[in-house]
């Protein structure tokens, strides 16, 4: 995003401190995820794709993620 201030004729509404903190935290998490992805892509570009034997099948990853999501959500009767 641009670091330039908004034009004077368009007043900006300030966020509540808690909302501003939440936005900053979200930005930090997003930036961290993007940095991890960039590191993986740079490794692939430098060293090539890993062998299939060194990878986790997507089905296992999917099932693990679904189990994590189910554990976070209370059961509905």
C-alpha positions as CSV (number, residue, x, y, z in Angstrom):
1,X,0.0,0.0,0.0
2,X,1.0,3.6,-0.5
3,X,2.6,5.5,2.4
4,X,1.2,8.7,1.0
5,X,-1.4,10.4,3.2
6,X,-5.0,10.6,1.9
7,X,-6.0,13.9,0.2
8,X,-7.2,16.5,2.7
9,X,-10.7,16.7,1.2
10,X,-11.4,13.0,2.0
11,X,-11.3,12.6,5.8
12,X,-10.5,9.1,7.0
13,X,-12.4,7.5,9.8
14,X,-10.1,6.3,12.6
15,X,-10.5,2.8,13.8
16,X,-11.0,1.9,17.4
17,X,-7.7,0.9,19.1
18,X,-8.8,-2.8,19.3
19,X,-9.8,-2.8,15.6
20,X,-6.5,-1.2,14.6
21,X,-4.6,-3.8,16.7
22,X,-6.6,-6.6,15.0
23,X,-5.8,-5.2,11.6
24,X,-2.1,-5.0,12.4
25,X,-2.1,-8.6,13.7
26,X,-3.9,-9.8,10.6
27,X,-1.4,-8.0,8.4
28,X,1.5,-9.6,10.3
29,X,0.0,-13.1,9.9
30,X,-0.6,-12.5,6.2
31,X,3.0,-11.2,5.7
32,X,4.4,-14.2,7.6
33,X,2.4,-16.6,5.4
34,X,3.5,-14.8,2.3
35,X,7.2,-14.9,3.4
36,X,6.9,-18.7,4.0
37,X,5.4,-19.2,0.6
38,X,8.1,-17.1,-1.1
39,X,10.8,-19.1,0.7
40,X,9.3,-22.4,-0.6
41,X,9.1,-21.0,-4.2
42,X,12.6,-19.7,-4.0
43,X,13.8,-23.1,-2.9
44,X,12.0,-24.8,-5.7
45,X,13.4,-22.4,-8.2
46,X,17.0,-23.0,-6.9
47,X,16.8,-26.7,-6.3
48,X,13.9,-28.1,-8.4
49,X,10.9,-30.0,-7.2
50,X,11.3,-32.5,-4.4
51,X,10.9,-36.2,-5.2
52,X,7.5,-37.7,-4.7
53,X,8.8,-39.9,-2.0
54,X,9.8,-36.8,0.1
55,X,6.3,-35.3,-0.2
56,X,3.1,-35.8,1.8
57,X,0.1,-36.9,-0.3
58,X,-2.5,-34.2,-0.5
59,X,-5.2,-36.6,0.8
60,X,-3.3,-36.9,4.1
61,X,-2.9,-33.2,4.3
62,X,-6.6,-32.7,3.6
63,X,-7.7,-35.3,6.3
64,X,-5.3,-33.7,8.9
65,X,-6.8,-30.2,8.2
66,X,-10.3,-31.5,8.4
67,X,-9.5,-33.2,11.7
68,X,-8.1,-29.9,13.0
69,X,-11.2,-28.0,11.9
70,X,-13.5,-30.6,13.5
71,X,-11.6,-30.4,16.8
72,X,-12.1,-26.6,16.8
73,X,-15.9,-26.7,16.3
74,X,-18.1,-28.0,19.0
75,X,-20.3,-31.0,18.1
76,X,-23.9,-30.2,17.2
77,X,-26.5,-32.8,18.2
